[in-house]
Amino acid sequence: MKNYTAKLVKISDIELGDFPLLLAPMEDVSDPPFRAVCKAAGADMMEYERPIGIQIFGSEIESMKEATVIATAVNPDLIDINYGCPVKAVACKGAGAGILKDIPKMVAMTQAIIDSTHLPVTVKTRLGWDDSTKNIEEVAERLQDIGIAALTIHGRTRVQMYKGSADWRLIAAIKNNPRIHIPIFGNGDVDTPEKALLMKETFGVDGIMIGRASIGYPWIFREVKHYLNTGELLAPPTVEERVSVCRQHLSESMKWKGEKLGLLEMRRHYHSYFKGFANFKSFREKLVSVEHYEEMLGVLQEIENCYEGGGVLAAA
């Protein structure tokens, strides 16, 4: 394992440590309850507590300027622009990754947003729209030149969505470009501590953004940090810890959304919280069908009682 000289990463005046781990904003996932458990597990930058970033997206420059003013008024630490969302309802309307089809508009919109706030402005985007338009190197230089404070790059095109493997080579090319001086964060396929170290050593990014690997598994942040600092893998969370954090997540979801919606929207997380538990089908069915909070607490207690003592990863 290589030894690194610690280098403090800053977005404008926001200090994030020597190799920050960022939580990716994810539609229908990254709500305040989810962000809370990830923050507790070691995420360094997110939309919860400080530092706080508010992410905006849209296809019209005037609307984005208005959104920037509104977001600035609630006093976050930075404004982040989403030029990376690949979902059809967003990208095919010219927002999110859709703007990668029109780089001059992307630059003009970014400039308008920067001019509409005193806060640092950061960008998250992808390599390009498709394999024939991987224009991220040009994009990085042009956005830096007009004043963005950091850039996060997902190593796929919009057309790829989340298929195939993320390609970090262009991310490295941007980081190694002598003209680039802002922090460059990589995103895509980091789902183990070993992969995080590989990306750090191989591609030299300033930090990593983690998305899907954190769903139902906020411990990914502490595991990556421990491995980068010590070269040792932490033991996975115990059954008791999984149930405890899941219970906490559920409680926060209920406070934020009310019982009915809080219970309903937690269903997307249960599979990952208990992924790999042997003979779990009957519990899985209960977790996605229970409609009352007290009943759900009873199911979680049943899971803890049933799997206490280990052996839970005997089957996928």
N, C-alpha and C positions, 0 to 999 in steps of 0.2 A: 504494500500500500504506500502511495506516494505521500510525502510530507509537503504541506502547503503553508506558505506564509500568509497569515490571516490578512485579509483585505476587506475593510469595511465597505459594504455596499450601501449607497445612498441614492434615493430618488429625490432630487433637489436637496432639501435639508432633512429628509426623513431617513433616519438610520435604521437599517434592516439587518445588521449583523454581517458576518463574513461570507455566508452562503445561504441566503434566505430561501425558505420554502413557502411558496405562495399557493393559496387555495384558489383554484379556477372557479370563476362564476359559471354556474351551470343552470340553465333554464329548468324550472320546476324542481330543482334539487337544492340549490344554495340559498335556502331561506334562513332567517335568523336562528332558528333552533339547530339546524345542521351546522351553521357556521360557529355556533357556540361550542359544540362538542369538538370541532376541528381546532378551534383556538385553544381549548383546554389541552389538546393533544400535541400542540406545538407549531401550528401554522403561524407564520410570521406576518403575513400580509393578506388581508381579506376585507370583507365589508362588515366587520363586527368588531366592536371596541376600537382601540387605537393601535396602529394607524388604520384609518378608515378610508376606503376608496369607494366611490360611487361610479358604477359603470353605466354608460348610456349608449343607445344605438338608434339608428334611424336612417332614412334615405334622403331627407330634405334638410338642406343647410340651415334654413331659418328655424325650423323646428328643433334642430340640434343646438343652435345657439340659445333658444329659449330654455331647453332642457338643462343646458349648462348653467345658466343664470339661476334657475330653480335649485339645481343640485348644489351650487356654490353657496346659496343662502342658508343651507343647513349645516355648513361648516365641516365638511369632510377634510381629509388631509390631501386628497388628490381626486382628479376626475380621470376615469379610464374610458377609452372609446373602444367599443366592440366592433372590430372589423374582421371578426373570425367566425361568428356563428354560421354554421353551414345549413341549418334546417330550412326546408323549402319555403315555409311561410315567411321567413325573414330574408334569406339570401335572394330569392327570386323576386323580391320587391325592391332590390337595390340596397338593402341594409345589411348589416353584418358582413359576411364574406362576399356578399353581392357587389360591394363597392370595389372589389379587386378587379372588376371588369372596366373600371373607369378611374385610373390612377390620378389624372388631373383633378377630378371631383373629390377624390379621397384627400388629396393635398389641400384643396380649397376648403373642404369641410373641417379638416383638422386645424387649419389656420384660423378659421372663424371661431372654432371652439376655444383655441388658445387665447384669442383676442377677447373672449367673453368672460374670462375668469382670471383671478390673480393666483389661482392654485396651479400646482404642477399638473400637466396633462400627460397621461401615458396611453399607450395603444397596445391592444392584443389583436393579432391577425394571423393569417396562414401564409404558406409559401406562394400561393397564387390561386387563380380560379381553377386551372387544370394543368396538366403536364406541359402544355405548350405555352403557358403564361406564368411560369414561376418567376415573378418579377420582384421578389422580396428584397433582393439586394438594392435595387433602385429605390424601392419603397422606403427601406430603412434609412438610406442617405437623405432622401428628400424630406422625410418626416423629421429626422433629427435636425436638418438645416432650418426648418421653420420653428423648432423649439420644443418638440416633445421631450419628456424627461426620462423615459424608459420605454423599452419595447419588448413585448412578449410574443414569441413566435411558436405557433403550433406546426409541427413538422409534417403537415399534410396539406394538400390542396382542398378547395371546397368540394370538388367533384368526388374526391376520395371519401368525404364524410369522416367516418372513423374506421374505415376498412384498411386492410393492409398494415404495413408498419410505418411508423413515423420516420421521416428522413431528416436527421439532424445535421447533415453535411452543410446545407446552406445556412443553417443557424450558426455553425462554426465559422463559415466564411464571413458572415457579418461581424461576429465577435472579433475576428482576426483582422478586419479591415482597419487600417491605421486611421482612417477618417472618422471611425465610429468611437465616440467617447461616452455615450450614455450606457447605462446598464442594459444587458441583453439577457433575457430569461428564456429558457427553453421549455417546451410543453409537448407532451405526446408520449404515451407508453411507459411512463415511469410508474411502475407498480410494485417495485421491490427496492430495498436499500441497495442491493448490488447494482441495479440498473441506474440508480441515482448517482452512485460513485462512478460508474462507467461514463455517464453523460458528463459529469464534472471533469473527469480526467481526459476524456477523449475530445470533447468539444469546447471545453474552457468557458462555459457560460457563467454568468455572475450568480445565477440561482435557477431554481426549477419551479415550475408551476405544476401542481398535481390536481387532477380532476377526478376522473372516474374511479381511480384506485382508492379514493377516500370515501366513497359512498358505502356506508355501513361499516367502514373500517378507518375511523379517524386516527387510529394508532400508527398509520403509515408515516405520519409526520415525526413522531417521536422515534420510530424505528430507524428512519433515514438519518435523523440527526445523530442518534447514538452510533450508528454504523460509520458515518463520516468522521465522527470524533474519535472513535476507539478501534474501528475495524472489526468489531464484534457484533454479532446479531443478537438482538433482544429476543427473549422467549415470547411467543405470541400471547395475547391477552388470555387470561383464564376465563372459564365459563362465568364465574362470578363477576368479573370485570365487564365482560360482554353484556351480560344482563343488566348490570348497574348503569352502564353508559347508555344502553338502549332505553332503559327506564327513564333516565335523565332526558334523553332526546325526546321521548314521548311526552314527558311532562312539559318541556319547553314548547313542544308543538301544540299541546292543548292550550297553554297559556296564550300563545300567539294567535291561534286560529279558532279556538273553541273545540268542544269535544268531538263533534261529528267530523268536521273537516280535519282536525288534528289527527284523529285516528285514521281517517281515510288516506291522508297523504303520507303517513308513516309507513304504509304498506310497501312502498317502493324500497324501503331500507332494510326490512327484516331479513330478506334472503342473504344479504351481504353480512349482516351482523352475525348470522349463524351458518355461514357458508362452510360446507365440509362436515357438518354434524351428521353422524350416521343415523339412519332410521328416523329421519326428521319429518317425514311427510305429514304425519298427523298433526304435528305442531305447526308446520307451515300452513296447513289448511285453516287451523284456528287463527293464526296471526293475520290472515287476510280476510277473515270473515267476522271476527268479533266486532261488536258495534258499541260497546260501553267500556269506559276507562277502567273501572274496577275489575271487570271481567278480564281485560287485557293484562292488568297487573297480575292476576291469578295465573294466566297462561305463562307469563314470563317467570313467575316463581316456580311453576311446574318444570319449565325448561332447566332452570338452575338446579332444582332438586334431582331431576332425572340424569343430568350430565355431570353433576358434581363429582370430582375425583379424576377427571381426565378421560382419555380415550375417545374424545369427541370427533377427532379427525380421521376416523377409521375408514370413512367412505365419503365420496363427494355427494 
